[in-house]
Amino acid sequence: MRNKFSLLGAVLFVGILASGCAGPEKKLGRGLGNTFEVMRWGEMRRTMEQSTLFGASNSGGMITGFNRSMARTGIGLWEVVTAPIPNHKGGDYGPICTQYLKPEPVYPDNFKPRIRADAMYATDTCVGFSGGDVAPMFPGCRFRIFEN
């Protein structure tokens, strides 16, 4: 039993070293961003906004947005699991299903999040004044400190 685990560990170690860095790193980051779509619901908010603007029903936009959010989450999970493995035969780590979903997360046109109002991103941490979103994790939060 110990021989199987040591052999599996050696194969995984060699696979990680042989896979390169930039491609798997981008794929893992994109996958993590898409996996957290369940917490963001950006696809659903955008689809509801667009369906309302173009005269369709809100319920149809909500259902379509829910489906797109679940698809984005599934693609994100797939990219996280298969991060060290290239998508195509040529060794390409590019995004998959781009004809259905954009590779980067989407937001409604009426709200584009910016940096968080946090000490890490603050320009002046001694005084405590900085700008940014106060609670970007809550959908529809538009409260910003020192909006110019």
VOLODO-849518 format. One record per residue: x, y, z of N, C-alpha, C in turn; residue in one letter. Coordinates in steps of 0.001 Angstrom, whole numbers, plus 500000, padded with zeros to 6 digits. Layout:
REM VOLODO-849518
[[X, Y, Z], [X, Y, Z], [X, Y, Z], A]
...
//
This chain:
REM VOLODO-849518
[[500819, 498806, 500000], [500000, 500000, 500000], [500869, 501267, 500000], M]
[[501964, 501224, 500754], [502837, 502390, 500822], [503502, 502646, 499474], R]
[[503798, 501588, 498734], [504437, 501760, 497435], [503517, 502468, 496450], N]
[[502214, 502178, 496543], [501279, 502835, 495639], [501203, 504328, 495924], K]
[[501164, 504703, 497199], [501079, 506123, 497536], [502351, 506868, 497168], F]
[[503508, 506255, 497377], [504751, 506931, 497025], [504889, 507059, 495504], S]
[[504443, 506039, 494770], [504472, 506127, 493310], [503508, 507195, 492807], L]
[[502312, 507252, 493391], [501336, 508275, 493006], [501856, 509669, 493327], L]
[[502489, 509822, 494470], [503063, 511118, 494838], [504161, 511536, 493892], G]
[[505013, 510595, 493492], [506092, 510908, 492558], [505545, 511296, 491192], A]
[[504511, 510587, 490728], [503901, 510915, 489435], [503261, 512301, 489487], V]
[[502558, 512618, 490577], [501946, 513945, 490711], [503014, 515034, 490765], L]
[[504092, 514793, 491487], [505162, 515773, 491596], [505802, 516043, 490236], F]
[[506106, 515005, 489490], [506687, 515175, 488158], [505685, 515852, 487220], V]
[[504415, 515515, 487341], [503386, 516145, 486508], [503274, 517631, 486772], G]
[[503364, 518025, 488028], [503289, 519451, 488370], [504514, 520189, 487853], I]
[[505688, 519580, 487998], [506904, 520231, 487505], [506942, 520318, 485984], L]
[[506405, 519328, 485308], [506464, 519297, 483853], [505378, 520134, 483195], A]
[[504388, 520554, 483944], [503254, 521234, 483322], [503493, 522709, 483063], S]
[[504540, 523309, 483590], [504775, 524723, 483377], [504074, 525549, 484427], G]
[[504109, 526856, 484272], [503568, 527696, 485326], [502459, 528635, 484857], C]
[[502682, 529390, 483810], [501772, 530463, 483441], [500403, 529955, 483013], A]
[[500350, 528932, 482190], [499067, 528415, 481714], [498203, 527838, 482821], G]
[[498737, 526921, 483628], [497927, 526374, 484718], [497547, 527425, 485751], P]
[[498427, 528391, 485970], [498117, 529445, 486939], [496925, 530283, 486468], E]
[[496920, 530655, 485194], [495789, 531412, 484642], [494501, 530593, 484680], K]
[[494624, 529314, 484315], [493444, 528446, 484293], [492889, 528260, 485694], K]
[[493751, 528091, 486690], [493295, 527940, 488071], [492641, 529220, 488571], L]
[[493235, 530366, 488279], [492645, 531639, 488692], [491296, 531892, 488043], G]
[[491196, 531605, 486752], [489916, 531751, 486046], [488881, 530788, 486606], R]
[[489312, 529574, 486918], [488393, 528588, 487480], [487894, 528985, 488853], G]
[[488780, 529516, 489696], [488346, 529963, 491025], [487380, 531142, 490920], L]
[[487676, 532070, 490014], [486761, 533207, 489815], [485393, 532768, 489338], G]
[[485350, 531783, 488444], [484072, 531292, 487946], [483356, 530423, 488975], N]
[[484101, 529733, 489828], [483476, 528901, 490850], [482698, 529750, 491847], T]
[[483190, 530930, 492155], [482517, 531794, 493122], [481349, 532563, 492520], F]
[[480932, 532206, 491320], [479741, 532807, 490709], [478505, 532530, 491560], E]
[[478483, 531426, 492272], [477344, 531086, 493124], [477175, 532125, 494221], V]
[[478248, 532725, 494666], [478170, 533752, 495703], [477902, 535132, 495114], M]
[[478313, 535367, 493874], [478191, 536677, 493236], [476867, 536871, 492522], R]
[[476421, 535857, 491810], [475210, 535894, 490978], [475265, 537013, 489948], W]
[[476442, 537272, 489394], [476591, 538325, 488397], [475849, 538018, 487107], G]
[[475878, 536759, 486674], [475158, 536377, 485450], [473662, 536581, 485622], E]
[[473124, 536219, 486781], [471687, 536361, 486978], [471292, 537839, 487039], M]
[[472076, 538637, 487745], [471749, 540067, 487820], [471843, 540723, 486445], R]
[[472870, 540365, 485668], [473019, 540957, 484339], [471903, 540517, 483401], R]
[[471551, 539244, 483418], [470505, 538749, 482538], [469156, 539346, 482898], T]
[[468877, 539501, 484191], [467616, 540142, 484588], [467583, 541598, 484144], M]
[[468713, 542294, 484283], [468779, 543686, 483845], [468567, 543796, 482339], E]
[[469266, 542966, 481570], [469161, 543040, 480122], [467784, 542629, 479624], Q]
[[467165, 541628, 480246], [465826, 541225, 479810], [464797, 542302, 480122], S]
[[464961, 543013, 481217], [464047, 544108, 481543], [464230, 545274, 480577], T]
[[465477, 545579, 480240], [465737, 546697, 479331], [465218, 546436, 477923], L]
[[465277, 545197, 477486], [464872, 544881, 476122], [463463, 544323, 476024], F]
[[462667, 544493, 477065], [461245, 544198, 476994], [460822, 542778, 477265], G]
[[461708, 541927, 477715], [461307, 540554, 478056], [460856, 540514, 479516], A]
[[460385, 539373, 479948], [459880, 539265, 481317], [461026, 539083, 482308], S]
[[460790, 539520, 483544], [461785, 539359, 484595], [461986, 537896, 484955], N]
[[460902, 537121, 484952], [461029, 535717, 485340], [461856, 534940, 484310], S]
[[461690, 535259, 483040], [462512, 534609, 482020], [463969, 534975, 482171], G]
[[464253, 536228, 482497], [465630, 536660, 482725], [466225, 536011, 483956], G]
[[465398, 535807, 484972], [465893, 535171, 486190], [466240, 533711, 485934], M]
[[465393, 533013, 485198], [465658, 531604, 484910], [466886, 531457, 484018], I]
[[466970, 532287, 482986], [468145, 532243, 482116], [469410, 532590, 482893], T]
[[469334, 533597, 483750], [470490, 533980, 484556], [470900, 532897, 485533], G]
[[469926, 532216, 486128], [470246, 531115, 487033], [470963, 529999, 486275], F]
[[470461, 529684, 485085], [471108, 528648, 484271], [472532, 529039, 483897], N]
[[472727, 530293, 483527], [474066, 530752, 483152], [474996, 530771, 484362], R]
[[474471, 531130, 485531], [475287, 531121, 486744], [475714, 529707, 487101], S]
[[474805, 528767, 486981], [475151, 527372, 487277], [476157, 526828, 486253], M]
[[476003, 527226, 484983], [476959, 526802, 483955], [478339, 527382, 484245], A]
[[478395, 528651, 484633], [479676, 529279, 484952], [480317, 528603, 486164], R]
[[479518, 528244, 487160], [480053, 527560, 488336], [480595, 526186, 487966], T]
[[479861, 525454, 487132], [480326, 524141, 486694], [481613, 524224, 485892], G]
[[481705, 525202, 485002], [482927, 525381, 484216], [484080, 525762, 485138], I]
[[483794, 526590, 486136], [484834, 526958, 487102], [485350, 525764, 487882], G]
[[484437, 524916, 488337], [484860, 523703, 489046], [485688, 522801, 488136], L]
[[485272, 522682, 486882], [486019, 521855, 485926], [487423, 522418, 485724], W]
[[487549, 523742, 485611], [488867, 524332, 485391], [489749, 524232, 486628], E]
[[489166, 524273, 487811], [489964, 524099, 489022], [490504, 522681, 489103], V]
[[489650, 521706, 488817], [490073, 520305, 488916], [491113, 519965, 487851], V]
[[490926, 520491, 486650], [491836, 520157, 485545], [492866, 521251, 485281], T]
[[493239, 522032, 486290], [494171, 523147, 486085], [495525, 522719, 485530], A]
[[496135, 521625, 485978], [497440, 521277, 485403], [497371, 520609, 484028], P]
[[496190, 520311, 483541], [496032, 519592, 482277], [495620, 520579, 481187], I]
[[496297, 520613, 480037], [495893, 521531, 478960], [494520, 521166, 478398], P]
[[493809, 522178, 477903], [492469, 521960, 477341], [492515, 521310, 475969], N]
[[493503, 521658, 475175], [493568, 521203, 473794], [494880, 520459, 473553], H]
[[494976, 519829, 472413], [496160, 519028, 472102], [497425, 519867, 471981], K]
[[497300, 521114, 471603], [498468, 521960, 471420], [499052, 522507, 472704], G]
[[498526, 522121, 473846], [499023, 522619, 475122], [498432, 523959, 475507], G]
[[497257, 524278, 474990], [496609, 525555, 475248], [495791, 525463, 476541], D]
[[495976, 526441, 477428], [495223, 526505, 478673], [494123, 527557, 478602], Y]
[[493675, 527905, 477425], [492672, 528944, 477233], [491302, 528552, 477781], G]
[[490389, 529513, 477816], [489056, 529245, 478368], [488244, 528310, 477478], P]
[[487287, 527637, 478091], [486401, 526730, 477362], [485003, 527319, 477340], I]
[[484181, 526879, 476422], [482776, 527309, 476263], [482650, 528818, 476082], C]
[[483535, 529425, 475309], [483492, 530878, 475134], [482362, 531315, 474211], T]
[[481770, 530425, 473449], [480640, 530821, 472623], [479375, 531008, 473464], Q]
[[479343, 530441, 474662], [478171, 530560, 475535], [478405, 531564, 476661], Y]
[[479584, 531565, 477249], [479912, 532447, 478369], [481214, 533184, 478088], L]
[[481314, 534407, 478593], [482577, 535126, 478518], [483550, 534513, 479525], K]
[[484848, 534521, 479226], [485798, 533916, 480164], [485883, 534643, 481502], P]
[[485746, 535960, 481480], [485832, 536727, 482721], [484434, 536914, 483312], E]
[[484337, 537122, 484622], [483025, 537321, 485251], [482323, 538566, 484698], P]
[[481010, 538498, 484617], [480224, 539629, 484115], [479471, 540275, 485270], V]
[[479158, 541532, 485096], [478386, 542306, 486066], [477295, 543043, 485312], Y]
[[476244, 543453, 485995], [475243, 544285, 485330], [475869, 545611, 484881], P]
[[475307, 546197, 483852], [475860, 547455, 483345], [475680, 548603, 484339], D]
[[474701, 548490, 485249], [474466, 549584, 486187], [475385, 549519, 487405], N]
[[476217, 548479, 487539], [477106, 548366, 488687], [478378, 547639, 488282], F]
[[479476, 548356, 488284], [480790, 547772, 488058], [481575, 547894, 489360], K]
[[481900, 546793, 490011], [482616, 546886, 491285], [484035, 547392, 491094], P]
[[484496, 548095, 492087], [485865, 548589, 492090], [486585, 548005, 493288], R]
[[487672, 548627, 493688], [488415, 548072, 494814], [487624, 548243, 496106], I]
[[487920, 547397, 497050], [487241, 547388, 498341], [487833, 548462, 499239], R]
[[487001, 549103, 500059], [487493, 550074, 501028], [488074, 549303, 502204], A]
[[489351, 549047, 502138], [490016, 548202, 503117], [491402, 548775, 503365], D]
[[491984, 548457, 504496], [493310, 548968, 504821], [494372, 548464, 503844], A]
[[494133, 547318, 503242], [495111, 546786, 502296], [495211, 547653, 501048], M]
[[494108, 548207, 500601], [494082, 548999, 499380], [494059, 550498, 499651], Y]
[[494077, 550907, 500895], [493933, 552314, 501253], [495166, 553103, 500839], A]
[[494941, 554337, 500432], [496061, 555192, 500057], [496701, 555823, 501282], T]
[[495914, 556050, 502328], [496447, 556643, 503547], [495899, 555862, 504737], D]
[[496637, 554889, 505178], [496149, 554044, 506266], [496312, 554699, 507627], T]
[[497189, 555692, 507746], [497370, 556341, 509046], [496156, 557171, 509421], C]
[[495612, 557914, 508474], [494466, 558772, 508746], [493167, 557975, 508677], V]
[[493114, 556987, 507807], [491925, 556163, 507693], [490987, 556565, 506578], G]
[[491386, 557518, 505730], [490543, 557939, 504625], [490999, 557262, 503344], F]
[[490075, 556620, 502679], [490375, 556023, 501387], [489063, 555843, 500648], S]
[[489143, 555424, 499418], [487931, 555214, 498641], [487767, 553757, 498277], G]
[[486603, 553429, 497715], [486343, 552072, 497281], [484980, 551597, 497736], G]
[[484617, 550399, 497334], [483341, 549823, 497739], [483409, 549419, 499200], D]
[[482335, 549671, 499928], [482309, 549331, 501341], [481934, 547871, 501536], V]
[[480926, 547398, 500843], [480471, 546010, 501003], [480213, 545396, 499633], A]
[[481267, 545077, 498867], [481044, 544550, 497523], [480487, 543137, 497499], P]
[[480513, 542452, 498651], [480011, 541084, 498647], [478490, 541020, 498644], M]
[[477821, 542138, 498904], [476367, 542168, 498885], [475886, 542624, 497509], F]
[[475008, 541864, 496867], [474538, 542241, 495530], [473820, 543591, 495559], P]
[[474126, 544420, 494601], [473466, 545708, 494475], [474023, 546790, 495373], G]
[[475110, 546530, 496083], [475677, 547526, 496982], [476361, 548600, 496145], C]
[[475888, 549818, 496259], [476477, 550924, 495504], [477066, 551967, 496425], R]
[[477199, 551658, 497688], [477722, 552624, 498646], [479233, 552695, 498555], F]
[[479748, 553878, 498286], [481182, 554079, 498171], [481575, 555262, 499056], R]
[[482775, 555187, 499569], [483304, 556276, 500360], [484034, 557228, 499419], I]
[[483784, 558509, 499577], [484463, 559540, 498806], [484331, 559338, 497315], F]
[[483124, 559222, 496838], [482871, 559080, 495399], [483177, 560400, 494702], E]
[[484005, 560370, 493692], [484345, 561598, 492948], [483505, 561719, 491727], N]
//
